[in-house]
């Protein structure tokens, strides 16, 4: 068997958790390969409604081995709290393996994230304040701490002391705060060690062995293509690569094994955080779409912030599918648009007197205006549809037009939050 990647085509918040949960039924292993607890997946199933921030979306299937790969920013207390929440809901203990090479998000990372976002004020980047940017800064400055290091308390304190050498100067002189104590931080971190250490293993070896025996592996990304630090809306990006190509690194699977890449996009646009967003709506029009969106409206899983919403952006989505290397698209939240008489779709950007369908740099995006094509709405509830043929003609035409604009086949459609509200299209 090969590897299937489920990734976002846009700014994140596309509904990847629901898609992964649905696809996981046919997988043996599900892997988180990047990011941390700074974004989440909402999953609704027979057990209830759950928000997962670190746990892979396969935890609701007892047959699945769930893996947190070496590319994940691992906040140990947050992970253990998610496991406790599953137990409290009466779910069976998931099969969970955590890479011993995954690096740890420390309390000092969250502190620095909060202090810097406060300092920047209105010029901030919309951080979730979970410590992700300072964590990755430490990782690439070689100041990080691997999960496997928790077996050696002396090593943990030594690594924290090395990290604090520069940070305490920063805390004192830039932020006016008291220096941090390495021993106290070590004690706080080691409190998670007893429960975390039994979960650790060489997950790269585990995945290679699974593929060798023909297992089906699904890798899931966090956020979306436009939040990638190399290909996205930098500097309004996250701090790790959100692309399917990074799964080879962040999960530890051979690149040639990733043969199916499902890029997820909504039937309209949404995002949490700052940065250019060409099709953004405002006022009552935005509030109506936000209120109707998703199972509980368009609000961030982690932050609770109202998501910015807008019409479907074919320019951004075509670009997102391209950099993801998408072999297929999953279109979510089609049911949300059933209240509209007409539905605008962005087919190009007007910049400096000209029109382009190329996704440009931020300096051009800031001034871009959407070129809109208006399609007829279907004015009906499609949440009961279980096949493409059961959709109203206007809804089918809408899907077909989006497929034409983004240049990637829409193979799956979701019309609600539950597993049975997602169906495969044979063919469009």
N, C-alpha and C positions, 0 to 999 in steps of 0.2 A: 504494500500500500504506500501511498505518498502523503504529503502534508497539504492540508487545506488551511489557508489564512483567511480570517475574518477581520477586516480593517475598515476604517472610516474614509469616505471620499471627501469629506468637508472639514468643518471646524471641530468635529467631535459631536456628541449628543445625537448621533444618527440612529440609535437603536441597536447597537452591536450586541449588547447583552442578550436581548431577546433572540437575535439571529443565532448567536453562539449556542444558546440554550437549546434552540430548535435543531441545529446541526449536530449538537453533541450526542443526540440519541444514536447517531450512526458512527460515533468515534470511540476509540479506546482510550485516548489520552488527550487532555485539553491543557494548553500551556499559555500562561501570561508571559510575554516576552519583553515588555518595557513599561516605563512609567511607574507611578506609585499610587498612593491613596489620595491623589489630587483630583481624580475624576472617578466616576462610578458607572455601573451598569444597573439598570432597574429590570428585574425579572419577576413576572407574575406567573405562578403555576398553581397546581392543586394544593400546595402547602401554604400559599399566601403570597404576599408582595415583599420582595427583598431588594436591598441595595447592596451591591458588591463593589468594593473599592480595590481590594487586593486579591481576593479569592478568585480563581478561574471560574468561568460560568458553567463548568461541568459538575459543580459540587452537588447539584440536585439529582444526579444520576449515579446510583450506587455502583455501577460497573466501571465507572470512569476513574482513571488515575489522573489527578489534577496536579499540575506542576507549576511552580513559580520559578522562572528561569533566572540565570545570572544577570540578565539585563534589567531586572526589576529593581526599583528603589524600595527596599524592604523596611517598612515601619513595623517592627515586631509587635509592640503593644496593640497597634491597630489591627494587625492580622489576627492576633489571638482574640481580640474583641469580636471580630467577625465570626470566628469559629464558635465563640460563646453564644452569639446571637442565633446561630443555626441550631445549637443544642437547645436553647431556650424555646425555640419554635417546635421542638420535638423531632427534628430531622435526624436521620442516622449519621454517624460520624463519616465524613467524606474521606476518600483516599487522597491524601495530600502529601506531596513531596516538594521540598524547598531546596533550591540550589545552595550548596555550601559556599559557593562563590558569589552569591548575591550580596550586594553591599547594603549596609544598614543606614537608614535615615535616623539621625540622632535628634534629641530635643533641641540641641543648639542650632540645628539647621532650621527648624521651625521658628526659633527665636530670631535668627538673622533674617529670615524671610519676612516676618512681621515687621521688624524694625526698618528694613529697607523699603518695604511697600509704604509704611507710614511716612518715611522720610521723603519719598518721591511724591506722595500726595496725588494730585490730579494727573501727574505725569507717570503714574505707575503702570504696570503691565497687566493689571487684573489678576494678580496671583491668587491662588486658592489658599496661600499662607500655610501650606503643609510642609514647607522646607525643601521642595523639590529642586529649585535652582541652586541653592547653596549645597545640597547633597551632590548634584552632578558636578558642581565646581570642585568640590573636594575629591570626587572620584577621579577626575581628569588631572587634578593637581597631585594625585598619588597620596592623598591624605585620608582615603576611605578606610572603612573597617568591614571586612567580610564576615558574613554570618558564621562561618566556621571558626572564626577567631574567638567566639564566645566560650569555647572550650578552655580558653587560657586567659584567666582574669588579668594576669600581669601584662600580657600582650595587649589586651583591650585598653588598659589604663595607659600604657606606653603610646599607643596609637592616638588616644584622645589627647594626651599631653602634647604630642607633635602637632595636632590640629589646632590646639588652643594657643600655641605660641604666637601665631599671627592674629587669631580671632580676638584674643583678649585686648590686643592693642587697638583693633578696630572697635570693639565694644566700648572701650574707655574714651577714645579720642574722636570717633565719629558719632557714636550714639549716646555718649554720656552715661554708660551703664557700668556696673561693677563687673570685674573679671569673673569668669567661671572657674569652678574648682574641678580638676580632673577626677579626683577620687569620688566626689559626690556624683558626677556624671556617670562614672563607671558603676557605682552601686545601683543607680537608676536603670542602667542598661542591663546589668546582670540579672535584674529581677525577672526578665523575660527568658533568660537562658534555659532554665530547667524545662520549660514547656516547648521551647523552640528547637533545641538541640536534637531531640528524637525525630523531628521531621526532616532534618537535613540529610542530603546525600549528593552524590555526583549525578545531577540530573542530565547532564550531557551524555554520559555513559548510558543512563537509563533510556533516553530517547533513541540513541543509536541502536541499542539492543531491541527496543520495541519495533523500530522500522525494519530491522533485519529479520524479525520473525513475522513481518507482514501486518503489523498493527496500523490502525488508522489514527493519525495525529492531527489535531486541530490547534492552530495557534491563534490567539486573539490579541489584537492591539488595543491601545487606549488612545482616546482622542481621534483626530483625523489627519488626512494628508496636509491640510492647510496649516496645521500646527507643527509640522515638521521643522526643525531648526535649519535645515539645509534647503528645503524645497518649499517651505510654507511662508506665512506672512511675518517673517522675522522683522523686528524683535518681539512681535506679539505671538510667539510660539511657545511650545513647551521645551523641555531641556533634553529630551531623548528622541530618537527617530521614531516616528509613528508609521513608517512604511513597512510593507510586507517584506521587502528585501532585508530589513534589519532583523527579521525573525531568525534568520540563519545565525546571527550573532547573539541576539538577546535570548533566544531559546536554546541554541546550540544544536541546530539540525543542519544537515548538508544543504547548501543552496539549491542544488539540482533536484531535491526532493519536494520543493514547494511548487506544485504544479497547478493548483487551483487557488485563485485569489478572488474572494468575494468582497467587493467594495460596497459598503452600505451607505445609502443616502436617503434622506427624507423626500417626500413629494413636495416639500417646500423647504425653506432654509431656516436654520436656527443656530445660534452659538451663544456660549457664555464667555465673557471676558471682553477685553478691549481689542482694538485693531480695526482695519477697514472691513466694511461689510456692505457691499454695493447695493444689494436689494433690500436693505433694512426698511421696515415699516415703522411708523410712529403713531402715537395717539390711539384713538378708538379702534382703528383698523388693526393695529398691532395687538392691542389688548384682546380683541375678539379671537384672533388666531392663536395667541398665547393661551387663552383660557380653554380653548377647545383642543389644544395639542396634547397628544400622549394620554396616558391613563390618569394623570393628575395635573395636566397643564404643563406648559414649558417652563420648568424651574430646575436649576442645577441639582443633580443628585447629591453632590458634596456640599456645595455652598448654599443652596436654597435660593440663589439669586434668580430673578426673572431672566429667562433667556431672551436675547435679541432675536427677532423673527423677521422673515422676509419671504419674498416669492422665490421659487426654484431658480437657482443660478446655474444655467447650463455651461457658462464659461468656466466657473470655478469647479463644477462637478466633472466636466470633461478633463480638465487639468488634473484633478485629484485622482480620477480613474487612470490617467496616463502614468503618473508618477508611482501609483500603487502597482501598476502592471496588471490591472484588473482583468480577469477572464470572464467575469460576470458581475452583475449589479443586483443588489437586493434593495428594492424600493419600499420604504416603510411609511406608515402614517397616511396612506392614501385616503383612508376613511375620514381624516380630519377635514378635508377640503369639501366635503359634501354639502356645506351650507352656502356655497358661493354660486352666484349666477354666472360669473366669468372669472377665469383664473389667469392672471398674467404670468408669463415665464420670461426670464432674462435670457436673451439670445446673443447679446453682445454688450460691450462697454463703449460709451461715448467719451473719448478723452481728447481734449485739445482740438475740438472741431472734427475729429475723425472717429471712425468706429472700428473696433477690433474685437475679435473673438479669442484673442490670446490672453492668458492670465499674466498680468504684468507685475512689476515690483511695486512695493508699497507707495513709493513717491508718486506713481501714476494712479494706483488704486484710490488714494485719498481724494483725487479729483474726478474719479470715474462716475459716470451716471449710467444707469441701466437702460439698455434698449429692450423694450418689452413687446412681446407678442401675446395677444390676448386670446385664450382658448375658452370654449364654452364649458360651463360647469355642468354637473349632473343632478344637483339639487336633490340628493337622496342619500339614505344610509346604506353604505356598502359593506358594513362590518360583518354581515352574514354571508358574503360571497366566499366560496371555497374553490373557485376556479376563475380563470381569465374570462371565460365565456359567460359567467354569471354577473360580471360587472356591466353597468349601463354602457351604452355605446360611447357616450361622451367621455366616460372614465377610461375606456379602452383606447380611445383616440388620444387622450392626454398621455397615457403611458407610452404609446407608440411614438408620439412626438418627442417626448423626453429621450427615449432610446435613440431616435434619429439624431438629436442634438448632441448627445454625449458620446455617441459612437461606440458604445459597449452594450452588449445584450442585457436587457433586464430579465433575469431568469426567475426571480422570486418577487412576490408582492405580499406585503403585510397590511392587513386592514383592521388591526386591533392589537391589544397587548398580550393576548394569550397565544399559546403554542399553536392551537388549531386555527388561528386566524392568519396564518401565513401559508401561502400555496405556491407551488412551482408552476411556471408558465410553459406550456408545451405546444408549439413554440410560439413566440410572438410573430 
